[in-house]
Amino acid sequence: MCIMWTLLTSFLTVLSVLTVTFTTGFAERRNFDVTSLHTEIITVKAGENKSLPCPGVNEHSLVSALEWFTLTHQIKLVEFASDSTTVWDHEHRISLILENYALNFHPAVAEDSGDYICLVNSRPKPDGIIRFIVKDVPDPPGRPLFMSFTSRSVNLSWAPSQHTHYSPIINYVIHVRVGEEGEWDEMDTVLTKNNETIYHIKNLHPYTVYSFRVIAVNELGESQPMPTGKPTITTAHNTSASAIHISWRAPPSDMIHGEFLGYRIAYRPRDMGNEAFQEVYIRDPSVEVIHF
């Protein structure tokens, strides 16, 4: 027997602080007031290489020891001593330029956004703060929900992207697919006129199952679509010549962004085609076992 199922959802298918205290990774603690420090803002696009200058250091500086920290994540990134350099985090794309002691990102990614400081020659306080802003495409918006529908139209609504990565949403792209499975036809799209998170889609065909997904757009490009959660089969076996037992585990909650309504289980004899599929609907999301 061949079994197919579908998760039923309602979608068709500045850091501002007065005092900073942090641990450097070697048990000592640093405590200083950041309000008196000059902040330099550096902005790049994700994927570009960029170096952050160490405030207070120039070509005439005598540097025997230096440390780079991120205040946002409160971790040490790089430590320099006269005879060695240690990169503590993201060593595959973060390095120290010894000519000027700049922190080099190759490349920068959205997660690098934040406030950075460097401490020179074991000084207790930095000379300034570098606010590093990495612009990128937005996070995926939420899964679309039905607000209302007719036989030929549907009103969709969705949650906006949690982070636009320093570039505001311009509009959304809605992909439309006939059926609940298969590849998305990216040519069959609807472009919204603005960044509102509701849209009325018209000219649908009656007695047809549609799936929708939404992509956010900013000046950097399009987001990824929201990933789809699927149930995981834990057991499946015959209980008699004409009955079967199936149990499963629900998708992770962070993968379900619509209203979780239940499950659809489709089954057919192994030696027959798709036209032989029969369906069982379970309209209770707490159910995780069935006998039929």
N, C-alpha and C positions, 0 to 999 in steps of 0.2 A: 504494500500500500504506500502511496506517495502522499505526504502531508505538507500543506502549506498554510501559513497563518499570517495574519496582519494585526499589528497593534492598532486598536481603534482609538484615535484621538479626534478632537473636533477640527483638526486640520485635515482637509482632503489630502489626502496625503500632503597744590602749591604748598607744597609743604610750608606751613606757617607755624613756627614754634619759637618760643623765647629762649629756651635753654635746651641744649642737646647733650645727652649722656649716652655713651655707647661703649661696648666692649670691643677691643681691637682684635681679639682672638688669642691673646696671650695673657689674659686675666687682668691686665691693667685697664683702668677706665679713664675716659676723657670727658670733661664737662666744661662747656663754654657757651656763652651767649652769642647767638647768631644774628641778633638784631643790629649789632654794630658792624657787621661784616658786609662788604660790598658784594653784590651778586651779579655775575656776568651770565647772560643768557646766550646759549649757543643752540641753534636749531638746524637739524638735518633731516633728510628723508631716509626712511628705513632702507637698508641695503647699501648705503654710501659709507665710505671710510671717513673717519673723522678723528682728530686728535684734540684733547682738552688740555690747554696750557695750565701749568701749575702756578697759581697766583703768587706773586712775590719772587719768582725765580726768573732770572735772565741769564744771558751769556756770561756775565761776570760773577754769578753766584758760586760760592764754594759749597758744594753739597756732599756731605759724607754719609747721610742717611735720609731716606724719604719714604713716606707711606701715602698711598692713595686709598680713600675710603668713599663709600656711597652712604650718605646720610639716610636716603630713602629706605634702603634695605639694611642699613646698619651692619655692614660687613666690610672687612678689609679686602681690597682687590689686589694691590701690588705693594711689595716691600723691597726697597733698594738699600743695600749696604755697599761699602766701598769695593767689596770683592764679589758680590753676588746680587742677583735680582730674582725674586720669587713672585710668581703670579698665583694668587690664591683662588681665583674664581674665573671661570670662562677662559682658561688659558689658551684655548684654540683660536680665540678671536680678540683677546685683549692683551696688550703688551705695553711696555714702557720704552719710550724713545729716549735713549741715553744722552743724546745731544742737548736736549732741553727739558728732559724729565716730564714730557707730556704723556698723558694717558691715551693710548691709541686704540680705537675700535675698528676692527676690520672683519666684517662690516658692523655697523650699528643696527640694532633691532629695537622694536617698540619697547621691550621690557627694560632697555637701558635708560629710559627716561627717568630723570630724578636729579637730586642735588649731590654734588661731589666736592670733596675737599682733599687737599694734600698737606701733610705735615712734614716740615723740613727740619732736619737736624734735631729731631726729638722735641721740637717746640710744642707747648701744650695747646696752642691755638693756631688755626690757619689764618692766612692773610686775606682769604676771600672764599667765596662759594661759586662753583660753576653749576648753573642750572642747565642741564642737558635735556633738550626736547627732541624726541625722535618721532617724526610724523609718519603715519602708516595708514593702510586701509582700515576701516572700522571693524570692530568685532561683529560676528553674525547677529542680526536682529532675531527676535523671538519667532517661534513658529506661529503661522497665521491661525487665527480663530474665526469661526463663523459668528457673525453678529446677526445676520438674517439672510434669507435666500428665497428665490422663487425657482421655477423650472428653467428659467433662462438667465438668471443673474445671481450674484452672491456678493454680500458685503463682508469684506475681510478686515481684520484688525490684528495688530501684532505689537509686541514690545520693542522699543528702540534698542539699538546697540548699547551694551553696557559701557563701552569705551570707544570713543571716536578717534583716539590717538591724535589729538590736537589738530584735527581737521574736521569741521562740521559736516554732518550729513547733507548732501545736496538733494538726493531723491532716492527712490527704491526701484528695484527691478523685480517684477513678479513673474516667475516661471509657471507656465500652465502645462499640465500633462493629462492626457486621457488615460484613465486607469490608475491603479495603485502601485503597479510595479513597472520596471523597465527604465531605460535611460531617459533623462530629461532632454527635451528638444529646446536648446538654448535659442533657437530662432523664433520659437513661439513664446514671446515675452511681452509683458506690459510694462511700460515705463511710467512711473508716477511723475507728476509735474512739480512736486515739492517734497519736503521731508515729513509730511503728515503720515501717521501710522495707521491710516484707514483708507480703504479703496473699494470702489464699487465696480465689479467686473460684469460686463454685459455680453450678450450674444452667445450664451452657452446653449447647448443642445439638451432637450429634455431626455430623461431616461439614460443619462450618461454619467459615469463616475469620473470626477476630476480630482487631480492632486495639484496643490499649489505650494510653492516655496518662495521665500523673500530674501533678497540680497540688498545690502545697504551700499550706497555709493558716496564717496567724498572725492576731493581733488586728487587723491592718490590712487583711486581706482575702486574696484568692487570688493566687498567682503566675501568670505566664504559663506556658503549656506549653513544653516543650523544643522548639525549632525543628527542623524535619525537613530533613535533607540529601538532595539528589537529584543523580544524575549529570548531566553536561553532554555532550550529543552534539557531537562535533567534526566528524565526517564521516558521510555516509549516501548511498550511491549504488548503482545497479545494476552488477553485474559481468557479467551476461548476461541473457537473457530470463527466466530462472528463478532467479536468485541475487542476493543483495544483500550489500554490505559496510557494516558499521557500526563506528565507533570512538567512544570517549567518554572523559571525564575523571571520575575518582571524586570524590565530594563532599569538601569540606574535612574534615580529620580532627576538627576541633572540632565538626562537625555530626553526627558518628557516635558515639553514646553507648551503643549496644548492641554486641553481638558481630557484626562485619561478616562475613557468610557468603558473599556473592556477589550475583548479579543474577538477575532474572527479566525476560525480554524476551517481550512478547506482540505478535502481528502478525495482521493480517487484510487481505483485499482491500478497497480503498477503497470499493467500491460495495456492500459487504455489512455486515450489522449486527454487534453485539457477540457474537452467538452463533457467529460464524465465527472468533473469535480462536483462535489456536494459541499455545503457549507454549514457550519455550526457557529452561531453568534453567542458569545458570553458577555452580557452587559453588566459585568461586575468586575472591576479591576482588582479586587482582592482574591479572586479565584485563581488558583495555580495548579489545579488538577482536574481531569475530566475522564469519565468512562463512557464510551459509546460504541 
